[in-house]
Amino acid sequence: MRKEIFFTLAILSIVFIIGFVSLGGDKIVLVNRFEYQPEDITIKKGSSVHWFNVDLEGHNITTDRGRNKDNNLGLDIELSKDLDTLRLISYEFNEEGEFQYYCSLHPYMTGRIIIK
Ligand SMILES: [Cu+2]
């Protein structure tokens, strides 16, 4: 029963957030089943990415400058934010380039954002 309430709340939240975000150029990444979905996204400079955790596990959005500087487009951004179940965090990207991130709790979870 508790699980059903959880998923109903999760779906309602997703519908609400997607409606809200689609007004601008922002994009949502769902954190679900130990994956960032979608893993790769492209956004316009000045837009935000909103990570929304619908997993039953807590995750985070972590990056380090070294990882992002490994490629020519790498952005010099360091980020470490916890993302508990049903929590949303946002980050606005104001530079063109590539942003790679991972979950430090489960380092096989990786994602990439291209800012154009
Ligand atoms: Cu994780």
Backbone and ligand atoms as CSV (ligand in chain L), in Angstrom:
chain,resi,resn,atom,element,x,y,z
A,1,MET,N,N,0.836,-1.210,0.000
A,1,MET,CA,C,0.000,0.000,0.000
A,1,MET,C,C,0.871,1.262,0.000
A,2,ARG,N,N,1.870,1.247,0.839
A,2,ARG,CA,C,2.743,2.408,0.932
A,2,ARG,C,C,3.443,2.653,-0.401
A,3,LYS,N,N,3.814,1.566,-1.055
A,3,LYS,CA,C,4.489,1.650,-2.347
A,3,LYS,C,C,3.568,2.286,-3.391
A,4,GLU,N,N,2.273,1.922,-3.353
A,4,GLU,CA,C,1.319,2.471,-4.325
A,4,GLU,C,C,1.168,3.981,-4.143
A,5,ILE,N,N,1.085,4.397,-2.900
A,5,ILE,CA,C,0.965,5.842,-2.637
A,5,ILE,C,C,2.215,6.556,-3.143
A,6,PHE,N,N,3.337,5.942,-2.895
A,6,PHE,CA,C,4.606,6.526,-3.332
A,6,PHE,C,C,4.622,6.725,-4.850
A,7,PHE,N,N,4.230,5.694,-5.585
A,7,PHE,CA,C,4.282,5.798,-7.043
A,7,PHE,C,C,3.232,6.764,-7.589
A,8,THR,N,N,2.061,6.814,-6.956
A,8,THR,CA,C,1.046,7.784,-7.377
A,8,THR,C,C,1.582,9.204,-7.191
A,9,LEU,N,N,2.175,9.440,-6.050
A,9,LEU,CA,C,2.752,10.766,-5.782
A,9,LEU,C,C,3.863,11.076,-6.774
A,10,ALA,N,N,4.667,10.075,-7.063
A,10,ALA,CA,C,5.781,10.275,-7.994
A,10,ALA,C,C,5.251,10.653,-9.373
A,11,ILE,N,N,4.251,9.944,-9.848
A,11,ILE,CA,C,3.724,10.210,-11.186
A,11,ILE,C,C,3.067,11.588,-11.245
A,12,LEU,N,N,2.303,11.935,-10.207
A,12,LEU,CA,C,1.688,13.268,-10.169
A,12,LEU,C,C,2.750,14.360,-10.181
A,13,SER,N,N,3.813,14.138,-9.436
A,13,SER,CA,C,4.894,15.125,-9.386
A,13,SER,C,C,5.555,15.267,-10.748
A,14,ILE,N,N,5.756,14.142,-11.429
A,14,ILE,CA,C,6.410,14.178,-12.747
A,14,ILE,C,C,5.548,14.953,-13.733
A,15,VAL,N,N,4.244,14.663,-13.747
A,15,VAL,CA,C,3.332,15.355,-14.663
A,15,VAL,C,C,3.371,16.858,-14.392
A,16,PHE,N,N,3.342,17.221,-13.133
A,16,PHE,CA,C,3.364,18.631,-12.758
A,16,PHE,C,C,4.671,19.296,-13.206
A,17,ILE,N,N,5.770,18.651,-12.924
A,17,ILE,CA,C,7.075,19.252,-13.224
A,17,ILE,C,C,7.310,19.345,-14.727
A,18,ILE,N,N,6.931,18.300,-15.476
A,18,ILE,CA,C,7.124,18.343,-16.928
A,18,ILE,C,C,6.294,19.472,-17.524
A,19,GLY,N,N,5.078,19.649,-17.038
A,19,GLY,CA,C,4.229,20.753,-17.511
A,19,GLY,C,C,4.865,22.096,-17.215
A,20,PHE,N,N,5.417,22.227,-16.034
A,20,PHE,CA,C,6.023,23.477,-15.596
A,20,PHE,C,C,7.278,23.781,-16.407
A,21,VAL,N,N,8.105,22.773,-16.570
A,21,VAL,CA,C,9.399,22.961,-17.212
A,21,VAL,C,C,9.258,23.178,-18.713
A,22,SER,N,N,8.243,22.560,-19.335
A,22,SER,CA,C,8.116,22.663,-20.790
A,22,SER,C,C,7.783,24.088,-21.229
A,23,LEU,N,N,7.493,24.969,-20.282
A,23,LEU,CA,C,7.258,26.372,-20.624
A,23,LEU,C,C,8.539,27.050,-21.084
A,24,GLY,N,N,9.672,26.575,-20.627
A,24,GLY,CA,C,10.947,27.173,-21.008
A,24,GLY,C,C,11.806,26.187,-21.759
A,25,GLY,N,N,13.101,26.452,-21.838
A,25,GLY,CA,C,13.988,25.530,-22.544
A,25,GLY,C,C,14.646,24.530,-21.604
A,26,ASP,N,N,14.119,24.462,-20.388
A,26,ASP,CA,C,14.728,23.581,-19.395
A,26,ASP,C,C,14.428,22.113,-19.700
A,27,LYS,N,N,15.233,21.251,-19.112
A,27,LYS,CA,C,14.998,19.815,-19.306
A,27,LYS,C,C,15.083,19.069,-17.979
A,28,ILE,N,N,14.359,17.964,-17.961
A,28,ILE,CA,C,14.332,17.120,-16.765
A,28,ILE,C,C,15.127,15.844,-17.004
A,29,VAL,N,N,15.895,15.473,-16.017
A,29,VAL,CA,C,16.518,14.151,-16.023
A,29,VAL,C,C,15.912,13.385,-14.851
A,30,LEU,N,N,15.268,12.272,-15.148
A,30,LEU,CA,C,14.729,11.442,-14.080
A,30,LEU,C,C,15.833,10.547,-13.550
A,31,VAL,N,N,15.889,10.426,-12.248
A,31,VAL,CA,C,16.818,9.486,-11.644
A,31,VAL,C,C,15.967,8.307,-11.209
A,32,ASN,N,N,16.151,7.179,-11.881
A,32,ASN,CA,C,15.251,6.061,-11.712
A,32,ASN,C,C,16.006,4.751,-11.909
A,33,ARG,N,N,15.806,3.810,-11.019
A,33,ARG,CA,C,16.418,2.476,-11.127
A,33,ARG,C,C,17.924,2.544,-11.365
A,34,PHE,N,N,18.566,3.381,-10.596
A,34,PHE,CA,C,20.024,3.517,-10.658
A,34,PHE,C,C,20.524,3.979,-12.028
A,35,GLU,N,N,19.714,4.825,-12.671
A,35,GLU,CA,C,20.128,5.419,-13.950
A,35,GLU,C,C,19.663,6.867,-14.008
A,36,TYR,N,N,20.415,7.661,-14.763
A,36,TYR,CA,C,19.939,8.993,-15.143
A,36,TYR,C,C,19.227,8.823,-16.478
A,37,GLN,N,N,17.987,9.249,-16.553
A,37,GLN,CA,C,17.190,9.035,-17.767
A,37,GLN,C,C,16.655,10.374,-18.298
A,38,PRO,N,N,17.076,10.820,-19.488
A,38,PRO,CA,C,18.070,10.161,-20.338
A,38,PRO,C,C,19.493,10.439,-19.845
A,39,GLU,N,N,20.404,9.593,-20.290
A,39,GLU,CA,C,21.789,9.698,-19.852
A,39,GLU,C,C,22.471,10.911,-20.506
A,40,ASP,N,N,22.112,11.166,-21.761
A,40,ASP,CA,C,22.695,12.280,-22.526
A,40,ASP,C,C,21.596,13.257,-22.903
A,41,ILE,N,N,21.804,14.535,-22.628
A,41,ILE,CA,C,20.836,15.520,-23.114
A,41,ILE,C,C,21.577,16.742,-23.649
A,42,THR,N,N,20.874,17.472,-24.506
A,42,THR,CA,C,21.406,18.719,-25.050
A,42,THR,C,C,20.459,19.839,-24.662
A,43,ILE,N,N,21.022,20.933,-24.167
A,43,ILE,CA,C,20.196,22.092,-23.799
A,43,ILE,C,C,20.819,23.356,-24.391
A,44,LYS,N,N,20.031,24.422,-24.360
A,44,LYS,CA,C,20.546,25.718,-24.819
A,44,LYS,C,C,21.211,26.440,-23.658
A,45,LYS,N,N,22.246,27.194,-23.978
A,45,LYS,CA,C,22.931,28.009,-22.975
A,45,LYS,C,C,21.915,28.887,-22.246
A,46,GLY,N,N,22.017,28.970,-20.930
A,46,GLY,CA,C,21.079,29.759,-20.143
A,46,GLY,C,C,19.894,28.954,-19.628
A,47,SER,N,N,19.792,27.691,-20.056
A,47,SER,CA,C,18.708,26.836,-19.575
A,47,SER,C,C,19.184,26.032,-18.367
A,48,SER,N,N,18.202,25.456,-17.698
A,48,SER,CA,C,18.520,24.653,-16.526
A,48,SER,C,C,18.187,23.190,-16.759
A,49,VAL,N,N,18.892,22.368,-16.015
A,49,VAL,CA,C,18.539,20.942,-15.957
A,49,VAL,C,C,17.988,20.689,-14.557
A,50,HIS,N,N,16.877,19.965,-14.506
A,50,HIS,CA,C,16.255,19.619,-13.231
A,50,HIS,C,C,16.342,18.109,-13.071
A,51,TRP,N,N,17.049,17.687,-12.083
A,51,TRP,CA,C,17.143,16.248,-11.801
A,51,TRP,C,C,16.079,15.909,-10.763
A,52,PHE,N,N,15.298,14.895,-11.068
A,52,PHE,CA,C,14.211,14.514,-10.172
A,52,PHE,C,C,14.356,13.033,-9.831
A,53,ASN,N,N,14.486,12.760,-8.559
A,53,ASN,CA,C,14.727,11.379,-8.127
A,53,ASN,C,C,13.409,10.654,-7.830
A,54,VAL,N,N,13.057,9.703,-8.690
A,54,VAL,CA,C,11.868,8.888,-8.450
A,54,VAL,C,C,12.266,7.471,-8.017
A,55,ASP,N,N,13.521,7.300,-7.703
A,55,ASP,CA,C,13.997,6.002,-7.237
A,55,ASP,C,C,13.733,5.888,-5.731
A,56,LEU,N,N,13.700,4.670,-5.243
A,56,LEU,CA,C,13.519,4.476,-3.799
A,56,LEU,C,C,14.831,4.699,-3.041
A,57,GLU,N,N,15.926,4.800,-3.782
A,57,GLU,CA,C,17.243,5.048,-3.204
A,57,GLU,C,C,17.619,6.523,-3.328
A,58,GLY,N,N,18.420,6.998,-2.404
A,58,GLY,CA,C,18.995,8.326,-2.540
A,58,GLY,C,C,20.178,8.278,-3.497
A,59,HIS,N,N,20.368,9.358,-4.258
A,59,HIS,CA,C,21.498,9.452,-5.180
A,59,HIS,C,C,22.098,10.843,-5.054
A,60,ASN,N,N,23.026,11.176,-5.939
A,60,ASN,CA,C,23.535,12.543,-5.966
A,60,ASN,C,C,24.031,12.899,-7.367
A,61,ILE,N,N,24.297,14.168,-7.535
A,61,ILE,CA,C,24.844,14.688,-8.791
A,61,ILE,C,C,26.221,15.217,-8.434
A,62,THR,N,N,27.216,14.522,-8.928
A,62,THR,CA,C,28.584,14.865,-8.556
A,62,THR,C,C,29.424,15.051,-9.805
A,63,THR,N,N,30.316,16.002,-9.757
A,63,THR,CA,C,31.285,16.123,-10.832
A,63,THR,C,C,32.596,16.598,-10.223
A,64,ASP,N,N,33.631,16.501,-10.957
A,64,ASP,CA,C,34.873,17.110,-10.526
A,64,ASP,C,C,35.492,17.756,-11.746
A,65,ARG,N,N,36.281,18.751,-11.476
A,65,ARG,CA,C,36.822,19.541,-12.585
A,65,ARG,C,C,37.648,18.680,-13.519
A,66,GLY,N,N,38.410,17.748,-12.968
A,66,GLY,CA,C,39.260,16.883,-13.781
A,66,GLY,C,C,38.442,16.124,-14.807
A,67,ARG,N,N,37.334,15.553,-14.334
A,67,ARG,CA,C,36.490,14.765,-15.214
A,67,ARG,C,C,35.933,15.625,-16.353
A,68,ASN,N,N,35.530,16.835,-16.023
A,68,ASN,CA,C,34.951,17.693,-17.050
A,68,ASN,C,C,35.987,18.300,-17.983
A,69,LYS,N,N,37.221,18.328,-17.526
A,69,LYS,CA,C,38.266,18.920,-18.370
A,69,LYS,C,C,38.933,17.895,-19.277
A,70,ASP,N,N,38.511,16.641,-19.180
A,70,ASP,CA,C,39.109,15.585,-19.992
A,70,ASP,C,C,38.843,15.761,-21.478
A,71,ASN,N,N,37.843,16.526,-21.825
A,71,ASN,CA,C,37.561,16.751,-23.247
A,71,ASN,C,C,37.687,18.242,-23.554
A,72,ASN,N,N,37.786,18.574,-24.830
A,72,ASN,CA,C,38.017,19.962,-25.241
A,72,ASN,C,C,36.919,20.910,-24.807
A,73,LEU,N,N,35.682,20.381,-24.767
A,73,LEU,CA,C,34.545,21.234,-24.447
A,73,LEU,C,C,34.272,21.303,-22.954
A,74,GLY,N,N,35.071,20.564,-22.169
A,74,GLY,CA,C,34.766,20.388,-20.748
A,74,GLY,C,C,34.597,21.687,-19.981
A,75,LEU,N,N,33.518,21.774,-19.244
A,75,LEU,CA,C,33.236,22.956,-18.445
A,75,LEU,C,C,33.909,22.855,-17.081
A,76,ASP,N,N,34.350,23.965,-16.588
A,76,ASP,CA,C,35.044,24.009,-15.309
A,76,ASP,C,C,34.026,24.192,-14.170
A,77,ILE,N,N,33.234,23.170,-13.965
A,77,ILE,CA,C,32.184,23.248,-12.940
A,77,ILE,C,C,32.390,22.109,-11.954
A,78,GLU,N,N,32.339,22.428,-10.676
A,78,GLU,CA,C,32.405,21.380,-9.671
A,78,GLU,C,C,31.074,21.376,-8.935
A,79,LEU,N,N,30.493,20.200,-8.818
A,79,LEU,CA,C,29.143,20.116,-8.258
A,79,LEU,C,C,29.040,18.867,-7.397
A,80,SER,N,N,28.359,18.988,-6.296
A,80,SER,CA,C,28.091,17.819,-5.455
A,80,SER,C,C,26.798,18.080,-4.700
A,81,LYS,N,N,25.732,17.453,-5.145
A,81,LYS,CA,C,24.434,17.703,-4.525
A,81,LYS,C,C,23.726,16.394,-4.240
A,82,ASP,N,N,23.209,16.281,-3.022
A,82,ASP,CA,C,22.451,15.089,-2.648
A,82,ASP,C,C,21.047,15.167,-3.200
A,83,LEU,N,N,20.539,13.995,-3.570
A,83,LEU,CA,C,19.221,13.942,-4.194
A,83,LEU,C,C,18.454,12.755,-3.601
A,84,ASP,N,N,17.725,13.044,-2.533
A,84,ASP,CA,C,16.933,11.990,-1.898
A,84,ASP,C,C,15.684,11.687,-2.714
A,85,THR,N,N,15.013,10.627,-2.362
A,85,THR,CA,C,13.789,10.202,-3.054
A,85,THR,C,C,12.764,11.341,-3.119
A,86,LEU,N,N,12.231,11.545,-4.304
A,86,LEU,CA,C,11.224,12.569,-4.603
A,86,LEU,C,C,11.726,14.001,-4.421
A,87,ARG,N,N,13.033,14.171,-4.455
A,87,ARG,CA,C,13.598,15.521,-4.386
A,87,ARG,C,C,14.032,15.958,-5.783
A,88,LEU,N,N,14.025,17.270,-5.963
A,88,LEU,CA,C,14.401,17.863,-7.238
A,88,LEU,C,C,15.561,18.811,-6.993
A,89,ILE,N,N,16.574,18.749,-7.840
A,89,ILE,CA,C,17.585,19.798,-7.788
A,89,ILE,C,C,17.816,20.328,-9.200
A,90,SER,N,N,18.199,21.580,-9.270
A,90,SER,CA,C,18.323,22.248,-10.557
A,90,SER,C,C,19.680,22.919,-10.657
A,91,TYR,N,N,20.159,23.042,-11.899
A,91,TYR,CA,C,21.390,23.777,-12.143
A,91,TYR,C,C,21.269,24.500,-13.474
A,92,GLU,N,N,21.619,25.792,-13.472
A,92,GLU,CA,C,21.529,26.589,-14.702
A,92,GLU,C,C,22.907,26.631,-15.364
A,93,PHE,N,N,22.931,26.298,-16.662
A,93,PHE,CA,C,24.189,26.262,-17.411
A,93,PHE,C,C,24.303,27.506,-18.285
A,94,ASN,N,N,25.284,28.328,-17.972
A,94,ASN,CA,C,25.428,29.606,-18.678
A,94,ASN,C,C,26.624,29.656,-19.622
A,95,GLU,N,N,27.261,28.505,-19.838
A,95,GLU,CA,C,28.394,28.438,-20.764
A,95,GLU,C,C,28.184,27.275,-21.716
A,96,GLU,N,N,28.663,27.418,-22.929
A,96,GLU,CA,C,28.585,26.299,-23.865
A,96,GLU,C,C,29.653,25.276,-23.510
A,97,GLY,N,N,29.347,24.035,-23.750
A,97,GLY,CA,C,30.333,22.996,-23.494
A,97,GLY,C,C,29.688,21.693,-23.090
A,98,GLU,N,N,30.516,20.875,-22.473
A,98,GLU,CA,C,30.045,19.552,-22.085
A,98,GLU,C,C,30.222,19.373,-20.586
A,99,PHE,N,N,29.211,18.809,-19.958
A,99,PHE,CA,C,29.212,18.614,-18.517
A,99,PHE,C,C,28.956,17.141,-18.218
A,100,GLN,N,N,29.954,16.514,-17.614
A,100,GLN,CA,C,29.802,15.096,-17.266
A,100,GLN,C,C,29.630,14.975,-15.763
A,101,TYR,N,N,28.789,14.053,-15.351
A,101,TYR,CA,C,28.543,13.875,-13.915
A,101,TYR,C,C,28.292,12.412,-13.601
A,102,TYR,N,N,28.258,12.123,-12.322
A,102,TYR,CA,C,28.026,10.747,-11.871
A,102,TYR,C,C,27.460,10.783,-10.467
A,103,CYS,N,N,27.078,9.615,-9.983
A,103,CYS,CA,C,26.610,9.484,-8.598
A,103,CYS,C,C,27.755,8.897,-7.790
A,104,SER,N,N,28.219,9.624,-6.790
A,104,SER,CA,C,29.395,9.135,-6.043
A,104,SER,C,C,29.051,7.906,-5.195
A,105,LEU,N,N,27.758,7.696,-4.916
A,105,LEU,CA,C,27.344,6.502,-4.162
A,105,LEU,C,C,27.338,5.258,-5.051
A,106,HIS,N,N,27.061,5.480,-6.340
A,106,HIS,CA,C,27.001,4.379,-7.317
A,106,HIS,C,C,27.714,4.886,-8.572
A,107,PRO,N,N,29.030,4.857,-8.593
A,107,PRO,CA,C,29.802,5.535,-9.655
A,107,PRO,C,C,29.550,5.014,-11.071
A,108,TYR,N,N,28.873,3.875,-11.184
A,108,TYR,CA,C,28.507,3.404,-12.534
A,108,TYR,C,C,27.358,4.214,-13.117
A,109,MET,N,N,26.706,5.023,-12.292
A,109,MET,CA,C,25.654,5.916,-12.799
A,109,MET,C,C,26.329,7.165,-13.362
A,110,THR,N,N,26.242,7.350,-14.671
A,110,THR,CA,C,26.884,8.517,-15.273
A,110,THR,C,C,25.909,9.229,-16.213
A,111,GLY,N,N,26.158,10.500,-16.407
A,111,GLY,CA,C,25.327,11.288,-17.313
A,111,GLY,C,C,26.141,12.374,-17.969
A,112,ARG,N,N,25.574,12.959,-19.033
A,112,ARG,CA,C,26.298,13.978,-19.774
A,112,ARG,C,C,25.313,15.009,-20.296
A,113,ILE,N,N,25.706,16.266,-20.202
A,113,ILE,CA,C,24.870,17.352,-20.713
A,113,ILE,C,C,25.699,18.175,-21.689
A,114,ILE,N,N,25.126,18.368,-22.886
A,114,ILE,CA,C,25.783,19.216,-23.881
A,114,ILE,C,C,25.044,20.545,-23.868
A,115,ILE,N,N,25.798,21.633,-23.702
A,115,ILE,CA,C,25.191,22.968,-23.678
A,115,ILE,C,C,25.626,23.699,-24.945
A,116,LYS,N,N,24.621,24.129,-25.742
A,116,LYS,CA,C,24.921,24.768,-27.023
A,116,LYS,C,C,24.413,26.195,-27.080
L,1,CU,CU,CU,23.274,6.722,-6.948
